[in-house]
Amino acid sequence: MISEKMDERARTGREKENGQSGEAPAKRQESSRAVTEKAAGLSAERIAYLEGLVRQARTAAAVFTQYTQEDVDRIVKAMVLAGLANAEHLARLAIEETKIGVLEDKVIKNMVATEFVYNYVKDKRTVGTIHEYPERGIVEVAAPIGVIFSLTPITNPTSTVLFKCIMAIKTRNAVIFSPHPSAWRCCWEAVKIMAETAVKHGAPEGVFTCLESHTLEDNAYVMRHKDVGLIDATGGPGAVKAAYSSGKPALGVGAGNTPVYLEKTADLDMAVVDIIVSKTFDNGTICASEQTVVIDDEIYDLVLEKFAGLGAHICSAKETELLGRTVIDPKTGSMSPMAVGQKATDIARMVGISVKPNTKLLIAPIQGVGREHPLSVEKLFPVLGVYRARSVAEALKVCIDVNHLGGLGHTAVIFSRNDDVIQKFGEAMNAGRIIVNSPGSIGALGGVYNDMVPTFSFGCGTGGGNSTMDNVNIYHYLNIKRLARRTPPQMWFRVPNQIYFNRNAVENIRQFPSRSTIIVTNPSMEQFGHVDTVRRYLPAGTQVHVEVIPDAEPEAKVVMKGVETLNFYKADQIIALGGGSVIDAAKVMRLKYESPEADLEELAAPFLDLRKRVIQFPTVKTNRARLIAIATTSGTGSEVTPFAVLFDKEHGRKVTLADYSLSPDVAIVDPQFVMSMPKGLTADTGIDALTHALEAAVSVFASPYTDANALQAIPLIFKYLPIAYEHPRDEAARTMMHNASCLAAMAFSNAAVGVNHALAHSFGARFHVAHGRANALMLPHVIRYNASVPTKFMPSPNQVAYVADKKYAAMADGLGLGGRTTEEKVNHLVEAIEQLLDRLAVPRSIAELGISKEEFERAMPDLVKLAFEDPSWRSNPRMPLMSELVELFWKAYEGRGVASRAGVEPRLTA
Amino acid sequence: MATSAGWQTTDAEVGAPSWQAAREKVERAEGEVVVDCSAVGRIDPKALRALEDLADVADIKGVKVALRGVSIEMYKVLKLVKLGSRFSFLP
């Protein structure tokens, strides 16, 4: 007999006193002493007994981890059949012992706890992989909890045990039961039947045990035991509170006070029968059963008549008062235990009310909710409060009051055909189960009147002080692990869908019809005659207005003046003719023209991932003004990029806007517009293009698509930039540099830039140095920095390893620079860049610009702050520490060869 | 039979998952004993109790017990019942 084995094991535990704990003997004695000292009120013998139970459960749980899904399913099925076969036997025992409830209903409960629960769990996977989400790369793997300490109630004793045993075996857990003392014998029998059947069909010995003649101290000891993984406390508030106070993970579920709204559109015959079925089921012992029915005034009398016609006794005011004084304890305001689970006729007799012999239910009209209305509390017996409501609002309010009078999080019921009222009720109630047009108690159990998960344990959420609001089920008995595979991020490559390049590409603008075109440009473009060139190719009949903006990085006020022009001329086409500043200004003009509400400051909010940014740009209009960008420098690439940089004069900083809605619709890369570029501008913008390509190539967002463009641009720039610089009228060189600039821009439009740009933006804004020149000052130092092992790696799902150094080496190979090792190749690349910068006569140190060391040192905190706030570095392969930004600034200050000069210490002044 | 397991020299080796036999070996042995668990499919509570006894006897006798060929599943069970630290493990 399993019970004998259980007894024997318990005895063995007492005799051996920790002798089998698995720990080394000395340690065992020590821990035993410590435990004994802590367990005030428990004898050493009792502790040894409890330790024996826990140890036995721990062993069973450990052994159980080896079982397969097929093993547990086989055992569960056998247990369910045993439970069904013993449903009446156990129900009878429960009735005999507890004197609560109805035999026939307890049989049904035992059957629901086995058959219905089995129906829910039978096809569920609870061992190993239980769910797979291949599209998300997630696999959920179930692991048992181990030892569960389970408290079971007096009201549903055997059904709760059956239910929890099935859940435990299905999830490979061992359970130590602590039944309500007044239902111990029937629960012991239920545990025994389940344990015998489980072990007979292969479950590990000791998988279920039951505390004998236990006390609250016993419970407290086991609850706090280090080898108990979870407490599942179904019962009164005391048990639930003890469980939650133990410091252990707990499923504490407890009392309710179910309000019912019987609304005037309801099917009254159905409602009345359902309420009677539910409230009389097992004499009202299910905590989800109806407690107070709030009835619309229009149907109130009719409903009571129907109740009376089906065997309910409608109490007079005097009877109600008498009932309230008797079945509710006036001291505590709670139901009297002697009434729990008793028949209506017995309660009537107890109180002294005369009722018909076949009376099923006592209905007590109440005038309010609260302590002064005793029958408005939970009553686990067939006494039902009823309240007449004059409106939906009043009805909902009273239901809320009932809900808040000890029933938070539990169950609420509504009978109605009005979906709006049902919805309102659902929103108003704080209940895990809101049962619609069906009996509360059986409805809440799930699987009978609805598709909720079958349970004998109702989670009441935080309102009820519980950790869950669910119908407690197998998933609460599992640790579900998530195996998350690395998923390649979705990438993109977005550029304007029309890019026209090579000489006379500008002719293509004649294919774009327009009523009103605004040419945004700067004074020098007019002087060079470029504006006239553009005008020449616009279709006949196009009204053209030229908006000339200053030849400098645009400020917001310049943009807003342009927007006024766009509005005035109702522009349907904008042609940006100029360098990066002009094109950027035109991008923002279009944005504000089409979305005046757009807040530029807000749109410039920082973000880590373009796709997950908090601030979204306005939705692109379907008939938006066309933006044609004609680049007149070979560097910024603004003609194809989604970026726009504004200058914030007030704060001395650059504000970067980034969104693909900013990208021009058409890009014109025509070398005729760059033939007149001065040498200095050729050098500065050319280095900007080179920086774009280099940074895009090593960016954490680099992809084969961006690499194709970046790695094509780099050799073109190395070859043609010096020629364009030294021979400005060399059209072939100008053409290739113009194309290289656009290629680099397409790369960084999609892979972004890096820390070089963050440093250059900060430094350029603070000391008013041209962007390309600022980039040049940083470039050799940043490459060396990125090519070395990072102090801090940049988290990057798109990269499978740190490849920046290897990519630089590949660039060196592409340039034919030679070298055997990666380090040599990186050094050769830096040297080649140094030589290129020398050839372009670019200043090689910040010091050369006439900025004193003292001034630079004073500016350092601001420089570092601005650089760190700049979004550019977030795609850098190496995450820059602020101290490293300081170091890089100083290297740029010192200039060439600083990295190899001995004795130069970085000044950490940020 | 003395065997060498690289870093560990053994004085006796038990080749079958007979826990009683293993215990007897341990009682008679000195130094170290290897228990071959490679044939153990699933360990049950009875076997766990036997292993615990084995560990107790080994402690008293001052013998080290090494388990060979323990499956991942069995290793996990030994960790859960806190027996893992009382044995050494051989591949």
Boltz contact constraints between the chains, C-beta under 6 A:
constraints:
  - contact:
      token1: [A, 20]
      token2: [B, 52]
      max_distance: 6.0
  - contact:
      token1: [A, 22]
      token2: [B, 52]
      max_distance: 6.0
  - contact:
      token1: [A, 22]
      token2: [B, 81]
      max_distance: 6.0
  - contact:
      token1: [A, 22]
      token2: [B, 82]
      max_distance: 6.0
  - contact:
      token1: [A, 22]
      token2: [B, 83]
      max_distance: 6.0
  - contact:
      token1: [A, 23]
      token2: [B, 82]
      max_distance: 6.0
  - contact:
      token1: [A, 59]
      token2: [B, 45]
      max_distance: 6.0
  - contact:
      token1: [A, 59]
      token2: [B, 48]
      max_distance: 6.0
  - contact:
      token1: [A, 59]
      token2: [B, 81]
      max_distance: 6.0
  - contact:
      token1: [A, 62]
      token2: [B, 77]
      max_distance: 6.0
  - contact:
      token1: [A, 62]
      token2: [B, 80]
      max_distance: 6.0
  - contact:
      token1: [A, 62]
      token2: [B, 81]
      max_distance: 6.0
  - contact:
      token1: [A, 63]
      token2: [B, 44]
      max_distance: 6.0
  - contact:
      token1: [A, 63]
      token2: [B, 45]
      max_distance: 6.0
  - contact:
      token1: [A, 65]
      token2: [B, 76]
      max_distance: 6.0
  - contact:
      token1: [A, 66]
      token2: [B, 42]
      max_distance: 6.0
  - contact:
      token1: [A, 66]
      token2: [B, 73]
      max_distance: 6.0
  - contact:
      token1: [A, 204]
      token2: [B, 45]
      max_distance: 6.0
  - contact:
      token1: [A, 205]
      token2: [B, 45]
      max_distance: 6.0
